[in-house]
Amino acid sequence: MSLLVHNVSATLGSQEVLHSIGFEVRPGEVLGLVGPNGSGKTTALRCCYRALTPASGSVLVDGVDAHEMKRAELARIVGVGTQEPAASVGLTVRESVALGRVPHRGWFDRPSASDEDIVTSCLRRVDLLDLAGRDVGALSGGERQRVSIARALAQQPRILLLDEPTNHLDLRQQLLVMNAVRDLAADGLAVVVTVHDLRLAVEYCTSLAVIADGSLVASGATTEVLTDELLAEVFGIRATVRTRPRPTIDIHGLA
């Protein structure tokens, strides 16, 4: 399933913070939303999963307006991992991740053996199996981040939206999460991820949408979008993207 954001504008209070942006992600792709802090990346993502209603434009899930879908239907298709998710007071890590199965059965139905297997697999994928019995409220910010990602994976979505999934994580955990993201795309998911680390964006995203001051500056294949000129103008750095032997970025200093 594909996700298409078409001419979306959004307001917070009386201020327009997104200005007619658009991008598309298809199965097998990892689209990175990149840009300076406060550029509108998270706001754009929130419009995609109905946490924020666009002032104009549309978000289409396989051609259907996401804001016209029933929430349970949308939750079976679109999984969401948010920044610094609020601790689920009184729930264990396993119980919190198991909430991702609710759209597939119901709030009051008992989880099946299949549900339990899926939750275990998701915990293992983000290296949380050893913490499965821990109270979510006792976890660090980075651990709660991984709980949020595991819960999104437990939904078994066709489209996955992740807001700064490597925030608060050490280097090993960053690579673990981003490798999982790449594997999920290889399995046929369409993935949109906000990324502040350009190195991770270059190495793991197949395409980028660059947002600055609420406007779309550029979009397309990762290695084609991040030109020397764009990196200087939008990010204020001198850097070069290399494609061989694998995509990477060399940062030389401030522009």
C-alpha positions as YAML, in Angstrom:
chain: A
units: angstrom
residues:
- id: 1
  name: MET
  ca: [0.00, 0.00, 0.00]
- id: 2
  name: SER
  ca: [1.18, 3.51, -0.77]
- id: 3
  name: LEU
  ca: [0.89, 6.78, 1.12]
- id: 4
  name: LEU
  ca: [0.41, 10.01, -0.80]
- id: 5
  name: VAL
  ca: [0.54, 13.45, 0.83]
- id: 6
  name: HIS
  ca: [-0.96, 15.92, -1.61]
- id: 7
  name: ASN
  ca: [-0.69, 19.72, -1.20]
- id: 8
  name: VAL
  ca: [-1.05, 19.52, 2.58]
- id: 9
  name: SER
  ca: [-1.08, 22.71, 4.62]
- id: 10
  name: ALA
  ca: [-1.46, 22.73, 8.40]
- id: 11
  name: THR
  ca: [-1.94, 25.33, 11.10]
- id: 12
  name: LEU
  ca: [-1.08, 25.40, 14.78]
- id: 13
  name: GLY
  ca: [-3.21, 28.03, 16.46]
- id: 14
  name: SER
  ca: [-3.44, 30.86, 13.93]
- id: 15
  name: GLN
  ca: [-0.06, 30.16, 12.32]
- id: 16
  name: GLU
  ca: [0.35, 28.13, 9.15]
- id: 17
  name: VAL
  ca: [3.26, 25.77, 9.78]
- id: 18
  name: LEU
  ca: [3.06, 23.62, 6.64]
- id: 19
  name: HIS
  ca: [2.66, 25.15, 3.21]
- id: 20
  name: SER
  ca: [1.24, 22.87, 0.48]
- id: 21
  name: ILE
  ca: [3.76, 20.06, 0.90]
- id: 22
  name: GLY
  ca: [3.59, 16.76, -0.90]
- id: 23
  name: PHE
  ca: [5.42, 13.43, -1.04]
- id: 24
  name: GLU
  ca: [4.70, 9.77, -1.75]
- id: 25
  name: VAL
  ca: [6.08, 6.49, -0.45]
- id: 26
  name: ARG
  ca: [5.43, 3.07, -1.98]
- id: 27
  name: PRO
  ca: [5.94, -0.50, -0.76]
- id: 28
  name: GLY
  ca: [9.62, -1.34, -0.44]
- id: 29
  name: GLU
  ca: [10.68, 2.28, 0.07]
- id: 30
  name: VAL
  ca: [12.03, 4.16, 3.07]
- id: 31
  name: LEU
  ca: [11.21, 7.85, 2.72]
- id: 32
  name: GLY
  ca: [13.12, 10.15, 5.06]
- id: 33
  name: LEU
  ca: [11.69, 13.50, 6.11]
- id: 34
  name: VAL
  ca: [14.70, 15.69, 6.81]
- id: 35
  name: GLY
  ca: [15.25, 19.34, 7.62]
- id: 36
  name: PRO
  ca: [16.44, 21.69, 10.37]
- id: 37
  name: ASN
  ca: [14.84, 21.56, 13.81]
- id: 38
  name: GLY
  ca: [11.40, 23.17, 13.75]
- id: 39
  name: SER
  ca: [11.07, 22.81, 9.99]
- id: 40
  name: GLY
  ca: [7.77, 20.89, 10.14]
- id: 41
  name: LYS
  ca: [8.85, 17.26, 9.80]
- id: 42
  name: THR
  ca: [6.89, 16.00, 12.81]
- id: 43
  name: THR
  ca: [3.87, 18.12, 11.91]
- id: 44
  name: ALA
  ca: [3.84, 16.55, 8.44]
- id: 45
  name: LEU
  ca: [3.97, 13.08, 9.96]
- id: 46
  name: ARG
  ca: [1.16, 13.91, 12.41]
- id: 47
  name: CYS
  ca: [-1.07, 14.82, 9.47]
- id: 48
  name: CYS
  ca: [-0.41, 11.35, 8.04]
- id: 49
  name: TYR
  ca: [-1.80, 9.48, 11.04]
- id: 50
  name: ARG
  ca: [-4.64, 11.88, 11.89]
- id: 51
  name: ALA
  ca: [-3.12, 13.37, 15.01]
- id: 52
  name: LEU
  ca: [-3.54, 16.67, 13.16]
- id: 53
  name: THR
  ca: [-6.13, 17.53, 10.52]
- id: 54
  name: PRO
  ca: [-4.71, 19.38, 7.50]
- id: 55
  name: ALA
  ca: [-6.08, 22.86, 6.86]
- id: 56
  name: SER
  ca: [-6.07, 21.93, 3.17]
- id: 57
  name: GLY
  ca: [-4.88, 19.12, 0.94]
- id: 58
  name: SER
  ca: [-5.22, 15.40, 1.53]
- id: 59
  name: VAL
  ca: [-3.45, 12.31, 2.83]
- id: 60
  name: LEU
  ca: [-4.31, 9.25, 0.73]
- id: 61
  name: VAL
  ca: [-3.79, 5.64, 1.79]
- id: 62
  name: ASP
  ca: [-3.94, 3.61, -1.41]
- id: 63
  name: GLY
  ca: [-6.12, 6.32, -2.90]
- id: 64
  name: VAL
  ca: [-8.49, 6.63, 0.09]
- id: 65
  name: ASP
  ca: [-8.51, 9.79, 2.22]
- id: 66
  name: ALA
  ca: [-7.06, 8.78, 5.61]
- id: 67
  name: HIS
  ca: [-9.28, 11.31, 7.37]
- id: 68
  name: GLU
  ca: [-12.39, 9.58, 6.03]
- id: 69
  name: MET
  ca: [-11.34, 6.10, 7.18]
- id: 70
  name: LYS
  ca: [-12.51, 4.57, 10.43]
- id: 71
  name: ARG
  ca: [-9.76, 4.74, 13.04]
- id: 72
  name: ALA
  ca: [-9.69, 0.97, 13.56]
- id: 73
  name: GLU
  ca: [-9.34, 0.44, 9.80]
- id: 74
  name: LEU
  ca: [-6.53, 2.98, 9.59]
- id: 75
  name: ALA
  ca: [-4.77, 1.37, 12.57]
- id: 76
  name: ARG
  ca: [-4.73, -1.99, 10.79]
- id: 77
  name: ILE
  ca: [-2.90, -0.40, 7.87]
- id: 78
  name: VAL
  ca: [-0.77, 2.38, 9.38]
- id: 79
  name: GLY
  ca: [1.56, 1.79, 12.33]
- id: 80
  name: VAL
  ca: [3.01, 4.77, 14.20]
- id: 81
  name: GLY
  ca: [6.04, 5.14, 16.47]
- id: 82
  name: THR
  ca: [6.25, 8.59, 18.08]
- id: 83
  name: GLN
  ca: [8.99, 10.59, 19.78]
- id: 84
  name: GLU
  ca: [9.34, 10.10, 23.53]
- id: 85
  name: PRO
  ca: [6.02, 8.27, 23.88]
- id: 86
  name: ALA
  ca: [4.28, 8.76, 27.22]
- id: 87
  name: ALA
  ca: [4.90, 5.95, 29.68]
- id: 88
  name: SER
  ca: [1.99, 3.54, 30.01]
- id: 89
  name: VAL
  ca: [1.66, 3.65, 33.79]
- id: 90
  name: GLY
  ca: [1.09, 0.23, 35.30]
- id: 91
  name: LEU
  ca: [1.72, -1.73, 32.09]
- id: 92
  name: THR
  ca: [4.64, -4.01, 31.46]
- id: 93
  name: VAL
  ca: [6.63, -3.70, 28.26]
- id: 94
  name: ARG
  ca: [4.92, -6.80, 26.86]
- id: 95
  name: GLU
  ca: [1.45, -5.50, 27.76]
- id: 96
  name: SER
  ca: [2.19, -2.14, 26.15]
- id: 97
  name: VAL
  ca: [3.46, -3.74, 22.92]
- id: 98
  name: ALA
  ca: [0.43, -6.07, 22.92]
- id: 99
  name: LEU
  ca: [-1.82, -3.02, 22.53]
- id: 100
  name: GLY
  ca: [-0.67, -3.02, 18.92]
- id: 101
  name: ARG
  ca: [-2.76, -6.15, 18.38]
- id: 102
  name: VAL
  ca: [-6.02, -4.49, 19.48]
- id: 103
  name: PRO
  ca: [-7.04, -3.24, 16.00]
- id: 104
  name: HIS
  ca: [-6.97, -6.86, 14.81]
- id: 105
  name: ARG
  ca: [-9.24, -8.26, 17.52]
- id: 106
  name: GLY
  ca: [-10.83, -5.79, 19.95]
- id: 107
  name: TRP
  ca: [-10.30, -4.24, 23.36]
- id: 108
  name: PHE
  ca: [-12.05, -6.98, 25.31]
- id: 109
  name: ASP
  ca: [-11.01, -10.07, 23.35]
- id: 110
  name: ARG
  ca: [-8.32, -12.22, 24.86]
- id: 111
  name: PRO
  ca: [-5.04, -12.33, 22.92]
- id: 112
  name: SER
  ca: [-4.53, -15.49, 20.91]
- id: 113
  name: ALA
  ca: [-1.40, -17.62, 20.76]
- id: 114
  name: SER
  ca: [-0.69, -15.95, 17.42]
- id: 115
  name: ASP
  ca: [-0.94, -12.51, 19.05]
- id: 116
  name: GLU
  ca: [1.56, -13.58, 21.71]
- id: 117
  name: ASP
  ca: [3.99, -14.89, 19.08]
- id: 118
  name: ILE
  ca: [3.77, -11.62, 17.14]
- id: 119
  name: VAL
  ca: [4.44, -9.56, 20.28]
- id: 120
  name: THR
  ca: [7.44, -11.74, 21.16]
- id: 121
  name: SER
  ca: [8.83, -11.34, 17.64]
- id: 122
  name: CYS
  ca: [8.45, -7.54, 17.80]
- id: 123
  name: LEU
  ca: [10.14, -7.37, 21.21]
- id: 124
  name: ARG
  ca: [13.05, -9.40, 19.86]
- id: 125
  name: ARG
  ca: [13.33, -7.19, 16.78]
- id: 126
  name: VAL
  ca: [14.04, -4.07, 18.87]
- id: 127
  name: ASP
  ca: [16.07, -5.90, 21.54]
- id: 128
  name: LEU
  ca: [13.47, -5.61, 24.33]
- id: 129
  name: LEU
  ca: [12.81, -9.26, 25.10]
- id: 130
  name: ASP
  ca: [14.87, -9.12, 28.30]
- id: 131
  name: LEU
  ca: [12.75, -6.17, 29.50]
- id: 132
  name: ALA
  ca: [9.37, -7.69, 28.64]
- id: 133
  name: GLY
  ca: [8.26, -7.88, 32.29]
- id: 134
  name: ARG
  ca: [9.52, -4.42, 33.26]
- id: 135
  name: ASP
  ca: [7.06, -1.60, 34.03]
- id: 136
  name: VAL
  ca: [7.13, 0.88, 31.14]
- id: 137
  name: GLY
  ca: [7.18, 3.75, 33.64]
- id: 138
  name: ALA
  ca: [10.58, 2.58, 34.91]
- id: 139
  name: LEU
  ca: [12.24, 2.67, 31.49]
- id: 140
  name: SER
  ca: [14.64, 5.23, 30.07]
- id: 141
  name: GLY
  ca: [13.56, 7.52, 27.22]
- id: 142
  name: GLY
  ca: [15.41, 5.40, 24.68]
- id: 143
  name: GLU
  ca: [13.82, 2.19, 25.96]
- id: 144
  name: ARG
  ca: [10.34, 3.75, 25.79]
- id: 145
  name: GLN
  ca: [11.16, 4.80, 22.24]
- id: 146
  name: ARG
  ca: [11.77, 1.18, 21.33]
- id: 147
  name: VAL
  ca: [8.54, 0.12, 23.07]
- id: 148
  name: SER
  ca: [6.66, 2.54, 20.82]
- id: 149
  name: ILE
  ca: [8.34, 1.10, 17.72]
- id: 150
  name: ALA
  ca: [7.62, -2.48, 18.81]
- id: 151
  name: ARG
  ca: [3.95, -1.62, 19.43]
- id: 152
  name: ALA
  ca: [3.72, -0.15, 15.93]
- id: 153
  name: LEU
  ca: [5.29, -3.29, 14.47]
- id: 154
  name: ALA
  ca: [2.82, -5.45, 16.42]
- id: 155
  name: GLN
  ca: [0.02, -3.86, 14.39]
- id: 156
  name: GLN
  ca: [1.55, -5.62, 11.37]
- id: 157
  name: PRO
  ca: [0.92, -2.49, 9.30]
- id: 158
  name: ARG
  ca: [1.47, -2.05, 5.58]
- id: 159
  name: ILE
  ca: [2.61, 1.53, 6.11]
- id: 160
  name: LEU
  ca: [4.94, 2.45, 8.99]
- id: 161
  name: LEU
  ca: [5.43, 6.02, 10.24]
- id: 162
  name: LEU
  ca: [8.30, 6.66, 12.66]
- id: 163
  name: ASP
  ca: [9.10, 10.01, 14.26]
- id: 164
  name: GLU
  ca: [12.82, 10.26, 15.10]
- id: 165
  name: PRO
  ca: [13.06, 6.53, 15.95]
- id: 166
  name: THR
  ca: [16.74, 6.83, 16.90]
- id: 167
  name: ASN
  ca: [16.18, 9.68, 19.36]
- id: 168
  name: HIS
  ca: [17.83, 8.93, 22.75]
- id: 169
  name: LEU
  ca: [19.37, 5.69, 21.46]
- id: 170
  name: ASP
  ca: [23.03, 4.77, 21.65]
- id: 171
  name: LEU
  ca: [24.87, 3.92, 18.43]
- id: 172
  name: ARG
  ca: [24.24, 0.17, 18.64]
- id: 173
  name: GLN
  ca: [20.51, 0.68, 19.16]
- id: 174
  name: GLN
  ca: [20.34, 3.26, 16.37]
- id: 175
  name: LEU
  ca: [21.80, 0.75, 13.93]
- id: 176
  name: LEU
  ca: [19.55, -2.03, 15.25]
- id: 177
  name: VAL
  ca: [16.42, 0.09, 14.69]
- id: 178
  name: MET
  ca: [17.45, 1.39, 11.28]
- id: 179
  name: ASN
  ca: [18.46, -2.09, 10.10]
- id: 180
  name: ALA
  ca: [15.00, -3.27, 11.17]
- id: 181
  name: VAL
  ca: [13.44, -0.40, 9.21]
- id: 182
  name: ARG
  ca: [15.37, -1.35, 6.10]
- id: 183
  name: ASP
  ca: [14.41, -5.03, 6.51]
- id: 184
  name: LEU
  ca: [10.73, -4.11, 6.90]
- id: 185
  name: ALA
  ca: [10.84, -2.13, 3.67]
- id: 186
  name: ALA
  ca: [12.51, -5.07, 1.95]
- id: 187
  name: ASP
  ca: [9.56, -7.17, 3.15]
- id: 188
  name: GLY
  ca: [7.18, -4.83, 1.32]
- id: 189
  name: LEU
  ca: [6.28, -2.11, 3.82]
- id: 190
  name: ALA
  ca: [6.14, 1.56, 2.88]
- id: 191
  name: VAL
  ca: [8.08, 3.44, 5.56]
- id: 192
  name: VAL
  ca: [8.20, 7.17, 6.36]
- id: 193
  name: VAL
  ca: [10.71, 8.24, 8.98]
- id: 194
  name: THR
  ca: [11.71, 11.66, 10.28]
- id: 195
  name: VAL
  ca: [15.48, 11.80, 10.65]
- id: 196
  name: HIS
  ca: [17.72, 14.50, 12.09]
- id: 197
  name: ASP
  ca: [20.97, 12.59, 11.49]
- id: 198
  name: LEU
  ca: [21.90, 13.03, 7.83]
- id: 199
  name: ARG
  ca: [24.35, 10.13, 8.00]
- id: 200
  name: LEU
  ca: [21.51, 7.74, 8.88]
- id: 201
  name: ALA
  ca: [19.29, 9.33, 6.24]
- id: 202
  name: VAL
  ca: [21.87, 8.78, 3.51]
- id: 203
  name: GLU
  ca: [22.67, 5.21, 4.55]
- id: 204
  name: TYR
  ca: [19.14, 3.92, 5.17]
- id: 205
  name: CYS
  ca: [16.59, 5.99, 3.19]
- id: 206
  name: THR
  ca: [15.84, 5.26, -0.44]
- id: 207
  name: SER
  ca: [14.31, 8.71, -0.95]
- id: 208
  name: LEU
  ca: [14.06, 12.02, 0.89]
- id: 209
  name: ALA
  ca: [11.66, 14.92, 1.28]
- id: 210
  name: VAL
  ca: [13.54, 17.99, 2.50]
- id: 211
  name: ILE
  ca: [11.41, 20.42, 4.53]
- id: 212
  name: ALA
  ca: [12.50, 23.90, 5.60]
- id: 213
  name: ASP
  ca: [10.31, 26.54, 7.25]
- id: 214
  name: GLY
  ca: [7.24, 24.41, 6.57]
- id: 215
  name: SER
  ca: [7.83, 24.15, 2.83]
- id: 216
  name: LEU
  ca: [9.03, 21.30, 0.67]
- id: 217
  name: VAL
  ca: [12.45, 22.26, -0.69]
- id: 218
  name: ALA
  ca: [13.33, 19.10, -2.61]
- id: 219
  name: SER
  ca: [12.33, 15.46, -2.96]
- id: 220
  name: GLY
  ca: [13.59, 12.42, -4.77]
- id: 221
  name: ALA
  ca: [16.30, 9.77, -4.56]
- id: 222
  name: THR
  ca: [18.52, 10.33, -1.52]
- id: 223
  name: THR
  ca: [21.83, 10.66, -3.33]
- id: 224
  name: GLU
  ca: [20.33, 13.04, -5.90]
- id: 225
  name: VAL
  ca: [18.53, 15.33, -3.45]
- id: 226
  name: LEU
  ca: [21.41, 16.08, -1.08]
- id: 227
  name: THR
  ca: [23.53, 18.22, -3.35]
- id: 228
  name: ASP
  ca: [26.38, 20.32, -2.02]
- id: 229
  name: GLU
  ca: [24.30, 23.44, -2.67]
- id: 230
  name: LEU
  ca: [21.21, 22.17, -0.81]
- id: 231
  name: LEU
  ca: [23.27, 21.02, 2.17]
- id: 232
  name: ALA
  ca: [24.78, 24.49, 2.44]
- id: 233
  name: GLU
  ca: [21.53, 26.38, 1.94]
- id: 234
  name: VAL
  ca: [19.19, 24.30, 4.12]
- id: 235
  name: PHE
  ca: [21.49, 22.78, 6.74]
- id: 236
  name: GLY
  ca: [24.30, 25.32, 6.79]
- id: 237
  name: ILE
  ca: [27.04, 22.72, 6.33]
- id: 238
  name: ARG
  ca: [29.71, 21.91, 3.79]
- id: 239
  name: ALA
  ca: [29.29, 18.23, 2.93]
- id: 240
  name: THR
  ca: [29.50, 15.79, 0.06]
- id: 241
  name: VAL
  ca: [27.39, 12.68, -0.53]
- id: 242
  name: ARG
  ca: [29.32, 9.74, -1.93]
- id: 243
  name: THR
  ca: [27.61, 6.77, -3.59]
- id: 244
  name: ARG
  ca: [30.48, 4.25, -3.69]
- id: 245
  name: PRO
  ca: [31.17, 1.75, -2.32]
- id: 246
  name: ARG
  ca: [27.92, 2.55, -0.49]
- id: 247
  name: PRO
  ca: [25.96, 5.78, 0.10]
- id: 248
  name: THR
  ca: [27.51, 7.93, 2.80]
- id: 249
  name: ILE
  ca: [28.03, 11.60, 3.60]
- id: 250
  name: ASP
  ca: [31.28, 13.40, 4.39]
- id: 251
  name: ILE
  ca: [30.72, 16.52, 6.50]
- id: 252
  name: HIS
  ca: [33.54, 19.04, 6.14]
- id: 253
  name: GLY
  ca: [32.31, 21.84, 8.39]
- id: 254
  name: LEU
  ca: [30.01, 24.84, 8.52]
- id: 255
  name: ALA
  ca: [28.95, 26.51, 5.29]
...
